[in-house]
């Protein structure tokens, strides 16, 4: 099997912990110049691309500005920094629970995205940790939903990232989550939920459909107080929103969920009240590089369990 040639290193430094955009020109000769391809490919208007080229903001692998009339070269790489969106700062710290020369394990707060995506770029766990720890090579080994709090693993050395990512791909990480949701005394627990979940591009909520199961979750009741309960959720697969979908399907949707069982109107920017009561509690695995046995536990307490009235009012 032929190995893929890695791209050359970026000639541009990071900004605010965010990598520059890298564009590889695909095979073909449909565009007379690099500029024409960028205008056709990127969402930016032609005058914006022209302005960036004139200012020397788009560079080649050597860091040289790309001229406006440079002929199209299939396979060529160019880099540039995007204008960062205006982002509301997530006013909660991200705690480091473990760090060595290979790994950083962080305890992410609710509302903070794991990696840059869409309107969340510099205000992400990855960008924040790169800045706070001064590790520009830091990369995410996996992702956690923006609305979910808890443990996330990052790699220090780019050449080892694939090795650690394979732990999650090959299901060699034991993960446990905790959730606060309604209590239903008629719901038999513990139980294992199996279903087929699909998530369509552009649609906010995932859904269950007929077919071979691709999502498996173990649901256990830990304790209950009146109409609320605390649950341990153990997924053995990793479909988008899997635990949220399965809890909703059981009739006990996780408190604070804006998508399940129904999609609600988005909250205003800066509204950090009533976070989703879902927490990535533990990560357990054998380190594929060092051979060490790791077990990490988040000390967070879900607020709807510890202080329900405060969670409801957002005080």
C-alpha positions in Angstrom: 0.0 0.0 0.0 1.4 3.3 -1.1 2.1 5.8 1.8 0.7 9.2 1.5 3.3 12.0 1.4 2.8 14.3 4.3 2.2 18.0 3.5 5.2 20.4 4.1 5.3 22.2 7.4 3.4 25.5 7.6 5.6 28.6 6.8 3.2 30.7 8.9 3.1 30.6 12.7 -0.1 30.1 14.7 -2.3 33.0 15.7 -4.0 32.9 19.1 -3.4 29.1 19.1 -5.1 28.7 15.7 -3.3 27.1 12.7 -3.2 28.9 9.4 -5.5 27.5 6.7 -3.7 25.1 4.3 -5.0 24.6 0.8 -3.7 22.0 -1.6 -4.4 22.7 -5.3 -6.0 19.6 -6.8 -5.0 17.8 -10.0 -6.4 19.3 -13.2 -5.9 22.5 -15.1 -9.4 24.1 -14.9 -7.9 27.3 -13.5 -5.3 29.5 -15.2 -4.0 30.9 -11.9 -3.8 30.1 -8.2 -6.0 33.2 -7.6 -8.7 31.9 -9.9 -8.8 28.6 -8.0 -9.0 30.3 -4.6 -11.9 32.5 -5.8 -13.8 29.4 -7.0 -13.0 27.3 -4.0 -13.3 29.6 -1.0 -16.3 31.3 0.4 -14.6 34.7 0.4 -15.5 37.2 -2.3 -13.1 37.8 -5.2 -12.2 41.2 -3.9 -11.2 39.7 -0.5 -8.9 37.2 -2.2 -7.4 39.9 -4.3 -6.8 42.1 -1.2 -5.1 39.2 0.6 -2.9 38.5 -2.4 -2.0 42.2 -2.7 -1.1 42.3 1.0 1.1 39.2 0.7 -1.1 37.3 3.1 -1.3 34.1 1.0 2.1 32.3 0.9 3.7 29.2 -0.7 5.6 26.5 1.1 8.7 28.7 1.3 6.7 31.5 2.9 6.9 33.7 -0.2 3.8 35.7 -1.1 1.8 34.3 -3.9 1.6 36.7 -6.9 -1.9 37.5 -8.3 -0.9 36.1 -11.7 0.9 32.9 -10.5 0.1 30.0 -12.8 -1.9 27.2 -11.4 0.3 24.3 -10.3 -1.5 21.0 -9.4 -0.4 19.7 -6.0 0.9 23.0 -4.8 0.2 24.1 -1.2 -0.7 27.6 -0.1 -1.3 29.0 3.4 -3.1 32.0 4.9 -4.7 33.1 8.1 -8.4 33.5 8.2 -10.1 36.4 9.9 -11.2 35.1 13.2 -14.9 35.5 14.0 -16.0 37.6 16.9 -16.4 35.1 19.7 -18.0 35.3 23.1 -15.5 34.2 25.7 -16.5 31.1 27.6 -16.0 32.3 31.2 -14.9 29.0 32.7 -11.4 27.6 33.1 -10.2 24.5 31.4 -8.3 22.3 33.9 -5.3 20.1 33.1 -5.6 16.8 35.0 -2.5 15.2 33.5 0.5 16.2 31.4 3.6 14.4 30.2 5.8 14.6 27.1 3.2 12.7 25.0 -0.2 13.6 26.4 -2.3 16.4 27.9 -5.6 15.3 29.5 -7.9 18.3 30.2 -11.2 18.7 32.0 -13.3 20.8 29.6 -16.1 23.1 30.8 -19.5 23.1 29.2 -20.0 25.4 26.2 -16.3 25.2 25.1 -15.8 23.5 21.7 -12.9 21.0 21.6 -11.4 22.1 18.3 -11.8 25.0 15.9 -14.9 24.7 13.8 -17.5 27.1 12.3 -17.9 30.1 14.5 -15.8 28.6 17.4 -12.1 29.1 16.5 -9.9 30.8 19.1 -12.4 30.1 21.9 -11.9 26.3 21.9 -10.1 23.9 24.2 -7.4 23.2 21.7 -6.5 26.9 21.0 -6.8 27.8 24.7 -4.4 25.0 25.8 -1.9 25.8 23.0 -1.8 29.4 24.4 -1.9 28.6 28.1 0.6 25.7 28.0 2.8 27.2 25.2 2.5 23.9 23.2 1.9 25.0 19.6 2.1 21.3 18.4 -0.8 20.2 20.6 -3.5 18.3 18.7 -6.8 16.6 19.7 -6.9 12.8 19.9 -10.7 12.9 19.9 -13.5 15.4 20.3 -16.2 16.1 22.9 -19.4 17.9 22.1 -19.3 21.7 22.8 -22.2 21.4 25.3 -20.7 18.3 27.1 -18.1 18.9 29.9 -15.4 16.6 31.0 -12.2 14.7 30.0 -10.6 15.3 26.6 -7.2 13.9 25.5 -4.7 15.9 23.4 -1.3 14.8 22.0 1.9 16.8 22.3 3.9 15.3 19.3 2.2 15.5 15.9 4.0 12.2 14.8 2.2 10.4 17.6 -1.3 11.8 17.1 -2.4 9.0 14.8 -1.3 6.4 17.3 -3.4 7.9 20.1 -6.4 8.6 17.8 -6.4 4.9 16.9 -7.2 4.1 20.6 -10.6 5.7 20.1 -11.1 4.4 16.5 -10.4 0.8 17.7 -12.4 1.2 20.9 -9.5 0.6 23.2 -10.5 3.5 25.5 -13.0 2.7 28.3 -15.2 5.8 28.7 -17.8 6.5 31.3 -20.2 9.5 31.3 -22.5 10.8 33.9 -25.8 12.5 33.3 -28.7 14.1 35.2 -32.1 13.4 33.8 -35.7 12.7 34.9 -36.3 9.7 37.1 -38.8 7.1 35.8 -39.4 4.3 38.3 -41.0 2.2 35.6 -37.9 2.2 33.4 -36.0 -1.1 33.9 -32.3 -0.4 34.5 -29.5 -1.2 33.9 -29.9 -2.0 30.3 -28.0 -1.9 27.0 -29.5 0.2 24.2 -28.7 -0.7 20.6 -30.0 1.3 17.6 -29.0 2.8 14.3 -28.3 6.5 14.5 -27.8 8.8 11.5 -26.7 12.5 11.5 -27.4 14.4 8.3 -25.2 17.3 7.3 -26.9 20.6 8.0 -29.5 19.0 10.4 -28.9 19.8 14.1 -30.4 16.6 15.6 -29.4 13.0 14.9 -32.1 10.4 14.7 -32.7 6.7 15.0 -33.6 4.7 11.9 -34.3 1.1 11.1 -31.3 -1.0 10.2 -28.2 -2.7 11.7 -27.3 -1.0 15.0 -24.3 1.2 14.9 -24.7 2.7 18.4 -24.5 0.8 21.7 -24.9 2.4 25.2 -25.0 0.9 28.6 -27.4 2.9 30.9 -27.3 2.5 34.7 -29.2 4.3 37.5 -26.8 5.5 40.2 -29.2 7.3 42.5 -32.4 9.4 42.4 -33.9 12.3 44.4 -37.6 12.9 43.8 -38.1 13.4 40.0 -34.4 13.6 39.2 -31.8 10.9 38.8 -28.1 10.5 38.2 -27.1 8.0 35.6 -23.9 6.3 34.5 -23.6 6.0 30.7 -21.1 3.7 29.1 -20.9 3.9 25.3 -19.1 1.2 23.3 -19.5 3.1 20.0 -19.1 6.8 19.2 -21.9 8.0 17.1 -22.7 11.8 17.1 -25.0 12.7 20.1 -25.4 8.9 20.8 -25.9 9.2 24.6 -28.3 12.1 24.2 -30.3 10.3 21.5 -30.5 7.1 23.6 -31.5 8.8 26.8 -34.2 10.7 25.0 -35.5 7.6 23.3 -35.9 6.0 26.8 -38.1 8.9 27.8 -35.5 10.5 30.2 -33.8 13.2 28.1 -30.8 14.8 29.7 -31.5 18.0 31.5 -30.5 21.1 29.5 -30.5 19.4 26.2 -31.5 21.9 23.4 -32.0 19.2 20.7 -33.6 16.2 22.3 -36.5 15.4 22.4 -37.2 18.6 20.5 -35.0 21.3 18.9 -35.4 24.5 20.8 -34.6 28.1 19.8 -30.9 28.9 20.1 -29.9 30.9 23.2 -28.3 34.3 22.9 -24.5 34.6 22.7 -23.1 34.8 26.2 -26.0 32.9 27.8 -24.2 30.2 29.8 -27.1 29.3 32.0 -28.5 25.7 32.3 -25.7 23.8 30.7 -26.4 20.3 29.3 -26.1 17.9 32.3 -23.7 15.5 30.6 -20.2 14.9 31.8 -17.3 12.8 30.4 -16.4 11.3 33.8 -13.6 8.8 33.1 -11.0 7.7 30.5 -9.1 4.5 30.9 -6.6 3.0 28.5 -3.1 1.6 28.0 -0.8 4.2 26.6 0.3 2.9 23.1 3.6 4.7 23.3 4.8 4.3 26.9 2.8 1.2 27.9 1.5 3.0 31.1 -1.9 2.1 32.4 -4.0 5.3 32.7 -7.2 6.0 34.5 -8.4 9.7 34.7 -11.5 10.8 36.6 -13.1 14.3 36.3 -13.9 15.8 39.8 -16.7 17.9 38.3 -20.2 17.8 39.9 -23.1 18.3 37.6 -24.9 21.4 38.9 -28.5 20.1 38.4 -27.6 17.4 40.9 -25.7 19.4 43.5 -27.7 22.7 43.2 -30.8 22.2 41.1 -32.4 25.5 41.9 -29.2 27.4 41.0 -29.0 25.4 37.8 -32.6 26.3 36.9 -32.2 30.0 37.6 -28.7 30.3 36.2 -27.6 32.1 39.4 
